[in-house]
């Protein structure tokens, strides 16, 4: 059974063993290490899973980045406060353009207000868009008219990082090669590795096949040690969703 906390702990230990410096987006932007793995969590839902991962990382003295949405599926002030108290970075997982149906003026006002709210918990310096794959609007398009740096921000990982130098890994679709499912959780990159399972990823690290800079985009809702919850999440909630996303992606390519 892949995508469990036990498997995640094993992955982190292997990265540490091979001398990767593990840390947050803001730490990388402020002082990039020559060999590092940036750990980013998109908390789309099930925030209690995020707290579980945050505790695991803190035990290994790792500070990661946690992006929360304003949606009640994600936002939990007690969990957010607990994650910040563990030493992790908090960021805003914004979706203001889709929430306002492409209206730029309403979206930027909403973004500014929501960012201010998140800064009540942490001095937020980085943001990451929520893909909202079934929406016609792409939240990244907000920055075609505005500049996120004007809000005291230093990084939007889809804009700010060079993925010809940083290997981008995401657990979309409960696998590490879920590009066929992903509509917006993807980047342009020179890298092309065949990595499906977490064991595949661990073997690549052991064999020193991977570059010195990695970014892992991890969705805590997809990870669980409880067999029943894991089955419900994967077979009932995840598979139908990603089959739909796969169909939408194929349909859009034909348009």
N, C-alpha and C positions, 0 to 999 in steps of 0.2 A: 504494500500500500504506500504509494508516493504522496508527497505534499502533506506530511505530518510534521508536528513540532520536532519529533525525534530526528526526522530526516533533515529538517532545517538546521538543527543543532549540529548534526554531522557535517553539513555543508559549510557552516561557519568555521568549524574547527579545522577543516581541510584548508580553507582560505588562509586562516591564521598560520597553520603549519607551513604553508608555502609563502609566507612573508608578505601577504597582501595587507596593507593598512586599511582597515575597515572603518568607514565613517559616513557622515551625513553630506548632503549637498552643500550646505553652507560652509562646512569645514573644507571641502574640496575647493570651493570658489575662493576662500580666503587663504588657503595654504595647500595647494595640490601636491600630493606625494607622488614620487616617480612610479611607485608600484602600489596600486590601491584598488579597492572595490567600494564603490559608493552604494549604499543601501537605501533604497527609497521604497516606502510603503504607501500604496493608494488605498485608503480605508473607504471603500465604496459602501460597505455595509458590515454588519456583525462587528462593531467596534470592540467587543470583548475579546475577540481573537487578536486584535491589534495589541491589546494590553498584555496578552499572554506572550506574544512575540517580543514585545518591548522588555518584559521581565527577563526573558531568556537572553536577549542581547545584553542587558545590563549586567547579568551574571558573568558575561564574557568581557565586560568593560568595553562594550561597543555602543557608540552613539549613532543612531540611524535617523532618517527623516520620515516623519509621518504626515501625510497629506489627508486632511479631513474635509468632507463636503459639508455644506450647510443643511443638507437633507437630514431629516430625523432618522433615516436608515444608518447614517454615519455619525452625526454630531451627538456626542455625549460629553457634557462638560466635566463630569467626574472622571471619566476615563481619560479625557484629554489632559486634565490636571495631573493625573497619576503618571501618564506617559512623560509629560514635561518634567515632573519631579524625579523621574528615573534618569534624566540627563539627555533626553532625545530632542531633536529639532522638530518643531511644529511648523507645518506649512498649510497653505490654503489650496484645496483641490477645487478650483473654481469651475463653474458652469453657467455663468451669468448670461452669456449670449444666448444659449439655448433656452434658459429660463424666460428670457424676454423676446423670444421668437425673432432673433436677429436685429432687434432695435439697439443700435450702438450706444445711443445716449442713455437709455434706461439701463443697459448692461453695465456701462462703466460706472454709473452712479451706484448700482447694486454692488458691483465689485469693490468699490471704495468703502462702502458701508460694511460689507462682510469682512473685508480685510481688517478694518478697524476693530470689529468684534473679535476676530481671532487674535489680534494683538493685545487683547485684554488677558490672554493666557500666556503669550510668548511674543518676543520681538521678531515677528515673522519677516524673513528676508528672502525666502524663496517660495515659489508657487508652481503648480503643475495643473494643466487643464484636465478636466474630466471628459472622457471621450464622448459620452452620450451618443452611442453609435447609431441609434435609430432616428436621431434628429437630423434634419437637413442642414442645421447650422453647426459649424465647427468652432468651438470656443477659442481656438488659437487665432481665429480671424479678428478677434478683438484688438490684437496688436498690429493689425494692418493700419489702424487709424490712431491708436494710442501707443504710448511707450511705457511698459511696466516699470522701467527704471525710475520714472518720475514719481513712483509711489514708494521709493526707498527700498526697492527690491533689487537683488543682485543676480537672480537666476530664474529662468523658466526652462526646465531641462530640455524641452522640445526645440527651444530656440537657442539656448546659450552654450550648448556643448557640441563638440566636434566628434561625431560618431564614426569617423574614419580613424580616430585615435582611441576611442572608448568603445569597447564591445557592449552593446545594449542587449540585455537579457530580460525577458518578461515572462511571467507564468500564465499568461493569457491562455485560456482553454485547458488549464491544469496540465500543461506541458511547456517545454521551453522552446518549442518550434511551432507555436500556435498562430503563425502569420496568416494561415488560411482562414482563421476565425476572426482575426483582428481587423477592425475597420479604421481605427485612429491610433491605436496603441502600437505604433511602428515608426521607425526612423530610416533615413537613408544612410547606408553604411557600406564600407568596403569589406566587412567581415562576412563570412558565410560558413558557419560551423553546423555540423549535423549533431544537434543536441536535443534529445526528446525528453528523457527522464532526468530526475535529479541525480541518479547514479551515473548517467552519461556525463553530466556536468562535473561531478566529482572526479570521474576518471580523466576527463580532459585537464582538470587542474593538477591531478597527480602526475600526469604525463607531460605537464608544462607545455600544453598546446595553445593555451590562451594568451592574449596580450597582457601587458602589464597594467592596463587600465580597463576596469569593468564597471558597468552600472547595472545593478539588479533591481528591476521594478517588481516588487512583490505585493500581492493582494492578500492580506491576512485572512479574508473571508474564505479563501480557497484552501486553507491549511487547518488541519484538525487531527488530533489523536483519537478522538472518540469515534469508534467505527460506525455507529448509527448516524451520528451527525455527518460524518464523512460521506456515507452513502446517500443521505438525503441531499447534501449540498451538491455532490457530483452528478448523481444519476437523475435526480428530480429537478434541481434548480439550474445546474450548469449545462448539462448536455443539450437540453432543448434550446436554451438561450444561444449557445454557440452554433448550433445548427442553423438557427434563424440568422445569426450574424454572417455565417458563411453564405447563406442564400442571398442576403442583402448585398454583400460584397460582390458576388458574382453578377447580380442584377445591375448594380451601379456600373460595373465595367462594360456592360452591354449597352448602356445608355449613350 
